[in-house]
Amino acid sequence: MTVVSMSSQEFSRLQVLLDVQSGRLRIEDAGQLVGLGRRQVFRLLKGIREVGAAGLISKRRGRPSNRRLPPEYRDLAMALVRECYADFGPTLAAEKLTELHGIGISRETLRHWMIEDGLWVDRRHRLPSVHQPRNRRECVGELVQIDGSDHAWFEDRRPKCTLLAFIDDATSRLMALRFVGDESTFDYFRVTRTYLETWGKPVAFYSDKFSVFRVHKRDADGGNGMTQFGRALHELNIDIICANSPQAKGRIERAFGTLQDRLVKELRLAGINSIEAANAWLPAFMEDHNRRFAKPPKNDKDLHRPLTAKENLTEILTTRHERTVSSNLTIHYDRMVLILEPNTNSRPLAGKRVMIVNYPDGRFAIQYRGTNLPFRVFDKLRTVDSGAIVENKRLGAALALIQEQQNAFPAHKRRLDPARRRHVNNLEIQAQPAA
């Protein structure tokens, strides 16, 4: 018994040609199915009649390619790689062989040669990355890890929400917890204010690369490379460090693992079903949690710094955007047209830049060199940009807003709504002439 190894293409051709031999398929139809002309179909049929299915196998299988580079060429290239580029990747090594030595070779060919000679390890055979544990900071307030976790904290009693957490790296102590709808700059401002008023200013915050903490387009026109949250921390002389991986901030990730088990059950036992009630209940939970799981610091010194009299958190923990005042004293901002009240202070500001200040409580103001300017909202466009870019962490809030706006439409105007179909049918019946 002979075993024939065939590719998927050859096997599919065999099925078609057997149908031709049995008379169930015409030559023209077979050629269209396998993508060959009449002569090639007859040639393959002849091979099947003479040697069977093995007649479909390519005669070049197992033979070296006619385009194969000579062994001397390979030896020269690999000798240069071993001597000069042993720690280079295939792509960079191929570029240098072409630029500096005049040896033209594709990166894939060089990659195979380097793998054969043990100078490169294929990605599939590399060992997984090892994330070794990092020692804790020695003092309280030296490094505080911050993050948010979107989870069904209230199980099926209400929709998913986000828990913002501030955890001290030296002790794993929960420093601040707050339930919010989703992660946003203003939510972090509120929790940060509670933290600063309770504990003082830490040396640094440690976060992920969420857009609240890090500007992803460093080459964007305008701006200073800081997010609104980063600008506020800079004014407070607090550093922010962004981790490269979840494992780097493993302490807060493990804390969320514990909270997603214990906190969910505690909320259920306490009969809490709302964010407001949960936030009022959290301080007692934090105290009990820290008593059980917090570690003593290596150094008893507390590195938190008190707030100074000049550090007004109400003005610092805000978002600030510059806009240009038009000749008619109007400002376009956030789909709104704002009109400055014409007076001695605002009239000279035409063509100048002013600051739009947004506060976490929903207020916003227009300032010029720290002075508030009186204004009124002339027009506000309440539409959603259908092409807006929404991050994964904010997708739930965006969908909720879209659903709220869709529900504002009458039922017969909503897409895919049964009431709309009934409304259209009623209109068609009314429009039909009487018999």
Secondary structure per residue as TSV (DSSP state, phi and psi in degrees):
chain	resnum	aa	ss	phi	psi
A	1	M	-	360.0	127.5
A	2	T	-	-103.6	130.0
A	3	V	-	-97.3	125.3
A	4	V	-	-109.5	125.2
A	5	S	-	-95.1	122.6
A	6	M	-	-127.0	149.0
A	7	S	-	-78.7	168.5
A	8	S	H	-63.2	-35.2
A	9	Q	H	-67.3	-42.7
A	10	E	H	-66.9	-36.7
A	11	F	H	-67.6	-39.3
A	12	S	H	-66.0	-36.7
A	13	R	H	-64.2	-36.3
A	14	L	H	-62.3	-42.0
A	15	Q	H	-62.3	-41.6
A	16	V	H	-67.6	-43.5
A	17	L	H	-68.8	-32.6
A	18	L	H	-65.9	-35.5
A	19	D	H	-66.1	-34.9
A	20	V	H	-66.6	-43.1
A	21	Q	H	-62.6	-35.8
A	22	S	T	-81.3	-4.6
A	23	G	T	86.3	6.1
A	24	R	S	-84.0	-9.1
A	25	L	S	-142.3	141.3
A	26	R	-	-84.9	162.6
A	27	I	H	-63.2	-43.6
A	28	E	H	-62.8	-42.6
A	29	D	H	-66.9	-38.7
A	30	A	H	-63.3	-40.7
A	31	G	H	-62.3	-38.1
A	32	Q	H	-68.2	-36.2
A	33	L	H	-68.8	-40.4
A	34	V	H	-97.0	-4.0
A	35	G	T	72.9	35.1
A	36	L	-	-127.3	160.8
A	37	G	-	-82.8	175.7
A	38	R	H	-60.7	-44.4
A	39	R	H	-61.1	-41.0
A	40	Q	H	-67.7	-35.4
A	41	V	H	-65.2	-43.7
A	42	F	H	-64.0	-36.2
A	43	R	H	-64.6	-41.8
A	44	L	H	-69.0	-36.6
A	45	L	H	-63.3	-38.6
A	46	K	H	-63.7	-39.7
A	47	G	H	-63.8	-37.8
A	48	I	H	-67.1	-40.9
A	49	R	H	-65.6	-32.4
A	50	E	H	-84.9	-48.4
A	51	V	H	-123.0	2.4
A	52	G	G	83.7	-151.6
A	53	A	G	-63.2	-25.4
A	54	A	G	-64.5	-17.0
A	55	G	G	-70.7	-13.4
A	56	L	G	-88.9	-11.6
A	57	I	S	-76.6	137.7
A	58	S	-	-62.5	134.4
A	59	K	T	-71.2	-14.4
A	60	R	T	-92.1	1.0
A	61	R	T	-66.5	131.8
A	62	G	T	85.1	-7.6
A	63	R	S	-98.0	148.8
A	64	P	-	-65.9	152.0
A	65	S	-	-71.2	147.1
A	66	N	T	-69.1	-17.8
A	67	R	T	-94.3	7.1
A	68	R	-	-64.4	135.8
A	69	L	-	-71.4	147.6
A	70	P	-	-63.8	152.6
A	71	P	H	-58.4	-33.9
A	72	E	H	-63.0	-37.6
A	73	Y	H	-64.6	-41.3
A	74	R	H	-64.7	-44.1
A	75	D	H	-61.6	-40.4
A	76	L	H	-66.4	-44.7
A	77	A	H	-63.2	-45.7
A	78	M	H	-70.4	-28.8
A	79	A	H	-66.1	-41.1
A	80	L	H	-67.2	-38.2
A	81	V	H	-65.1	-43.4
A	82	R	H	-64.6	-36.0
A	83	E	H	-79.8	-41.2
A	84	C	H	-115.7	-27.3
A	85	Y	-	-130.6	39.1
A	86	A	T	-66.3	-29.1
A	87	D	T	-101.1	13.9
A	88	F	S	-89.9	153.1
A	89	G	-	-77.6	162.2
A	90	P	H	-58.1	-40.3
A	91	T	H	-64.3	-49.5
A	92	L	H	-67.9	-38.8
A	93	A	H	-64.2	-40.2
A	94	A	H	-64.5	-38.2
A	95	E	H	-63.9	-42.8
A	96	K	H	-70.4	-35.0
A	97	L	H	-63.0	-36.2
A	98	T	H	-75.1	-44.3
A	99	E	H	-73.6	-42.3
A	100	L	H	-99.7	-22.7
A	101	H	H	-122.9	-5.5
A	102	G	-	69.0	24.0
A	103	I	-	-103.8	99.8
A	104	G	-	-80.1	121.3
A	105	I	-	-152.6	140.9
A	106	S	-	-73.1	153.4
A	107	R	H	-67.3	-31.5
A	108	E	H	-70.2	-40.6
A	109	T	H	-62.7	-45.6
A	110	L	H	-64.4	-35.3
A	111	R	H	-62.6	-44.5
A	112	H	H	-62.8	-41.3
A	113	W	H	-64.7	-41.7
A	114	M	H	-67.6	-34.8
A	115	I	H	-66.6	-43.0
A	116	E	H	-62.3	-35.6
A	117	D	T	-91.3	4.4
A	118	G	T	77.1	18.8
A	119	L	S	-94.9	-7.6
A	120	W	-	-147.0	141.3
A	121	V	-	-109.3	126.4
A	122	D	-	-61.3	145.8
A	123	R	G	-57.2	-35.4
A	124	R	G	-68.9	-19.8
A	125	H	G	-108.2	6.2
A	126	R	S	-76.5	149.8
A	127	L	-	-72.8	145.8
A	128	P	-	-63.4	153.2
A	129	S	-	-64.4	140.2
A	130	V	-	-104.6	121.5
A	131	H	-	-104.7	96.7
A	132	Q	-	-76.8	149.8
A	133	P	-	-65.4	146.4
A	134	R	-	-105.2	139.4
A	135	N	-	-64.9	147.1
A	136	R	-	-67.4	155.0
A	137	R	-	-65.3	156.7
A	138	E	S	-84.2	-31.5
A	139	C	S	-117.8	150.6
A	140	V	B	-67.4	137.1
A	141	G	T	84.8	-0.4
A	142	E	S	-75.8	-38.4
A	143	L	-	-149.7	126.7
A	144	V	E	-120.4	121.1
A	145	Q	E	-86.7	134.1
A	146	I	E	-128.1	143.1
A	147	D	E	-170.4	170.7
A	148	G	E	-128.8	149.3
A	149	S	E	-128.2	116.5
A	150	D	E	-86.3	119.0
A	151	H	E	-157.2	160.7
A	152	A	-	-81.1	71.5
A	153	W	T	-65.2	-30.5
A	154	F	T	-103.2	19.3
A	155	E	G	54.0	-128.7
A	156	D	G	-95.1	11.9
A	157	R	G	-81.1	-19.2
A	158	R	S	-161.1	165.4
A	159	P	-	-62.7	167.7
A	160	K	-	-59.9	150.7
A	161	C	E	-145.7	-178.6
A	162	T	E	-116.2	139.0
A	163	L	E	-107.4	118.5
A	164	L	E	-90.1	134.2
A	165	A	E	-133.8	139.2
A	166	F	E	-118.5	120.2
A	167	I	E	-126.7	130.2
A	168	D	E	-74.2	129.9
A	169	D	T	-71.0	-32.0
A	170	A	T	-73.4	-29.1
A	171	T	T	-124.8	-8.4
A	172	S	-	60.2	25.3
A	173	R	-	-81.9	135.8
A	174	L	E	-72.7	115.1
A	175	M	E	-94.9	-29.3
A	176	A	E	-159.6	138.1
A	177	L	E	-135.4	142.7
A	178	R	E	-157.3	132.2
A	179	F	E	-85.2	134.0
A	180	V	E	-138.2	168.2
A	181	G	S	-67.0	-46.9
A	182	D	S	-158.9	168.4
A	183	E	-	-72.3	122.8
A	184	S	-	-145.2	165.9
A	185	T	H	-62.2	-42.8
A	186	F	H	-65.8	-36.5
A	187	D	H	-64.0	-41.6
A	188	Y	H	-66.7	-33.7
A	189	F	H	-61.0	-44.1
A	190	R	H	-63.6	-45.6
A	191	V	H	-68.1	-38.7
A	192	T	H	-63.2	-39.5
A	193	R	H	-63.2	-44.0
A	194	T	H	-60.0	-41.8
A	195	Y	H	-63.4	-48.9
A	196	L	H	-64.9	-38.9
A	197	E	H	-71.1	-24.5
A	198	T	H	-88.9	-46.4
A	199	W	H	-110.8	-26.8
A	200	G	-	105.3	-171.1
A	201	K	B	-91.4	120.7
A	202	P	-	-77.2	172.9
A	203	V	S	-71.9	-44.2
A	204	A	E	-154.9	151.7
A	205	F	E	-103.5	146.1
A	206	Y	E	-121.8	118.0
A	207	S	E	-133.5	-179.4
A	208	D	-	-89.7	-165.2
A	209	K	S	-100.8	31.0
A	210	F	-	-63.9	152.0
A	211	S	T	-63.9	-17.3
A	212	V	T	-65.9	-31.1
A	213	F	T	-104.4	-22.7
A	214	R	-	-139.9	135.4
A	215	V	-	-83.7	121.2
A	216	H	S	-83.7	-26.2
A	217	K	-	-104.0	89.8
A	218	R	T	-68.2	-26.2
A	219	D	T	-93.7	14.6
A	220	A	-	-66.2	144.2
A	221	D	S	-68.1	135.9
A	222	G	S	78.0	169.5
A	223	G	S	83.1	171.9
A	224	N	-	-117.2	16.6
A	225	G	S	81.6	5.0
A	226	M	-	-111.1	147.0
A	227	T	-	-79.5	172.2
A	228	Q	H	-62.8	-38.4
A	229	F	H	-66.9	-42.2
A	230	G	H	-64.3	-37.7
A	231	R	H	-63.6	-42.3
A	232	A	H	-62.9	-42.5
A	233	L	H	-66.6	-34.5
A	234	H	H	-63.6	-40.0
A	235	E	H	-66.2	-27.6
A	236	L	T	-90.6	2.3
A	237	N	T	60.6	46.2
A	238	I	-	-121.5	125.7
A	239	D	E	-79.0	154.9
A	240	I	E	-129.6	131.5
A	241	I	E	-119.7	130.7
A	242	C	E	-102.5	126.9
A	243	A	-	-77.3	150.6
A	244	N	S	-85.6	-15.7
A	245	S	S	-154.7	158.9
A	246	P	G	-60.9	-31.0
A	247	Q	G	-65.8	-27.3
A	248	A	G	-66.9	-30.9
A	249	K	G	-110.6	51.4
A	250	G	H	-65.3	-24.8
A	251	R	H	-65.4	-43.2
A	252	I	H	-76.3	-29.5
A	253	E	H	-65.7	-42.5
A	254	R	H	-68.4	-34.6
A	255	A	H	-64.0	-39.8
A	256	F	H	-64.9	-34.4
A	257	G	H	-61.4	-40.5
A	258	T	H	-69.0	-41.6
A	259	L	H	-67.6	-36.5
A	260	Q	H	-66.8	-14.9
A	261	D	H	-97.0	-57.5
A	262	R	H	-74.0	-46.7
A	263	L	H	-64.9	-38.6
A	264	V	H	-60.3	-44.2
A	265	K	H	-70.5	-37.2
A	266	E	H	-65.3	-39.1
A	267	L	H	-63.8	-37.8
A	268	R	H	-65.9	-44.9
A	269	L	H	-66.2	-32.4
A	270	A	H	-80.8	-7.3
A	271	G	T	69.5	31.2
A	272	I	-	-94.1	127.8
A	273	N	-	-126.5	4.6
A	274	S	S	-132.6	156.4
A	275	I	H	-66.3	-40.4
A	276	E	H	-62.2	-45.9
A	277	A	H	-66.5	-36.5
A	278	A	H	-66.3	-42.3
A	279	N	H	-64.8	-33.6
A	280	A	H	-71.4	-26.3
A	281	W	H	-89.4	-20.3
A	282	L	H	-60.1	-39.0
A	283	P	H	-54.5	-40.3
A	284	A	H	-66.2	-39.7
A	285	F	H	-64.0	-42.3
A	286	M	H	-61.3	-42.4
A	287	E	H	-61.8	-44.0
A	288	D	H	-68.5	-39.7
A	289	H	H	-64.0	-45.0
A	290	N	H	-66.0	-35.0
A	291	R	H	-63.1	-30.9
A	292	R	H	-87.5	-40.6
A	293	F	H	-116.3	-12.5
A	294	A	-	-70.3	148.0
A	295	K	-	-106.1	148.5
A	296	P	-	-71.4	142.9
A	297	P	-	-73.9	156.7
A	298	K	S	-69.7	-31.8
A	299	N	S	-123.5	131.5
A	300	D	-	-76.1	-5.1
A	301	K	-	-70.9	134.8
A	302	D	B	-99.6	119.3
A	303	L	-	-91.1	6.4
A	304	H	-	-66.4	139.9
A	305	R	B	-111.4	140.5
A	306	P	-	-71.9	154.2
A	307	L	-	-71.8	141.7
A	308	T	-	-89.4	167.9
A	309	A	T	-67.0	-26.7
A	310	K	T	-80.8	-13.8
A	311	E	-	-89.4	90.1
A	312	N	-	-86.6	103.9
A	313	L	H	-64.1	-29.4
A	314	T	H	-61.9	-37.4
A	315	E	H	-89.2	-27.4
A	316	I	H	-79.1	-44.8
A	317	L	S	-83.7	67.0
A	318	T	S	-140.5	164.4
A	319	T	E	-98.4	139.7
A	320	R	E	-130.5	130.1
A	321	H	E	-134.3	132.4
A	322	E	E	-86.4	139.2
A	323	R	E	-138.6	156.5
A	324	T	E	-98.5	134.6
A	325	V	-	-82.2	129.8
A	326	S	-	-77.4	175.4
A	327	S	T	-66.5	-25.4
A	328	N	T	-97.9	22.7
A	329	L	S	61.4	38.3
A	330	T	E	-113.2	155.1
A	331	I	E	-135.8	131.2
A	332	H	E	-97.4	124.1
A	333	Y	E	-155.4	127.7
A	334	D	T	51.9	51.9
A	335	R	T	59.3	27.2
A	336	M	E	-127.5	154.5
A	337	V	E	-112.6	115.0
A	338	L	E	-104.4	135.3
A	339	I	E	-115.0	123.1
A	340	L	E	-75.7	139.2
A	341	E	-	-69.8	123.3
A	342	P	-	-68.3	117.0
A	343	N	S	-150.8	-174.0
A	344	T	T	-65.6	-25.7
A	345	N	T	-84.6	-34.0
A	346	S	T	-91.0	-27.7
A	347	R	G	-59.4	-40.3
A	348	P	G	-74.4	-0.4
A	349	L	G	-89.1	1.7
A	350	A	T	-60.9	126.9
A	351	G	T	84.9	-2.4
A	352	K	-	-100.3	164.3
A	353	R	E	-92.9	131.6
A	354	V	E	-121.8	167.7
A	355	M	E	-110.2	126.6
A	356	I	E	-94.1	118.9
A	357	V	E	-110.5	123.7
A	358	N	E	-109.2	130.6
A	359	Y	-	-102.1	152.0
A	360	P	T	-60.9	-22.4
A	361	D	T	-83.8	5.3
A	362	G	S	102.1	-14.8
A	363	R	-	-74.6	154.5
A	364	F	E	-144.2	151.5
A	365	A	E	-137.8	161.0
A	366	I	E	-111.5	123.3
A	367	Q	E	-123.2	146.2
A	368	Y	E	-132.0	112.1
A	369	R	T	55.2	42.4
A	370	G	T	84.1	-2.5
A	371	T	E	-103.0	130.7
A	372	N	E	-73.0	138.2
A	373	L	E	-110.9	134.2
A	374	P	-	-69.8	141.2
A	375	F	E	-154.7	171.4
A	376	R	E	-142.6	155.4
A	377	V	E	-87.4	115.8
A	378	F	E	-82.3	-41.7
A	379	D	E	-151.9	143.2
A	380	K	E	-135.3	119.7
A	381	L	-	-93.7	113.3
A	382	R	-	-96.8	61.7
A	383	T	-	-122.2	159.3
A	384	V	-	-108.0	131.3
A	385	D	-	-71.2	113.3
A	386	S	T	-67.9	-17.0
A	387	G	T	-102.5	14.4
A	388	A	-	-66.8	143.3
A	389	I	-	-87.5	122.6
A	390	V	-	-119.6	127.5
A	391	E	-	-75.9	160.5
A	392	N	G	-60.4	-36.3
A	393	K	G	-69.5	-19.7
A	394	R	G	-109.2	8.6
A	395	L	H	-64.5	-39.6
A	396	G	H	-61.6	-43.5
A	397	A	H	-66.9	-38.3
A	398	A	H	-64.7	-41.8
A	399	L	H	-66.5	-37.2
A	400	A	H	-64.5	-39.8
A	401	L	H	-66.1	-42.3
A	402	I	H	-63.2	-42.7
A	403	Q	H	-64.3	-38.1
A	404	E	H	-63.9	-40.7
A	405	Q	H	-69.7	-36.5
A	406	Q	H	-66.9	-36.7
A	407	N	H	-68.3	-19.4
A	408	A	T	-72.8	-19.8
A	409	F	S	-73.9	150.6
A	410	P	-	-58.9	150.5
A	411	A	G	-58.4	-36.7
A	412	H	G	-77.1	-3.2
A	413	K	G	-105.0	-2.4
A	414	R	S	-82.9	141.9
A	415	R	T	-70.7	142.6
A	416	L	T	61.5	20.0
A	417	D	-	-94.0	130.0
A	418	P	H	-55.8	-33.0
A	419	A	H	-63.5	-32.1
A	420	R	H	-67.0	-42.3
A	421	R	H	-63.0	-41.4
A	422	R	H	-65.2	-37.8
A	423	H	H	-64.5	-43.2
A	424	V	H	-64.1	-42.3
A	425	N	H	-62.4	-39.1
A	426	N	H	-65.2	-38.5
A	427	L	H	-65.3	-38.7
A	428	E	H	-66.5	-38.0
A	429	I	H	-66.8	-40.7
A	430	Q	H	-66.5	-32.3
A	431	A	H	-77.9	-15.5
A	432	Q	S	-70.8	133.8
A	433	P	-	-66.2	150.2
A	434	A	-	-70.1	141.4
A	435	A	-	-71.6	360.0
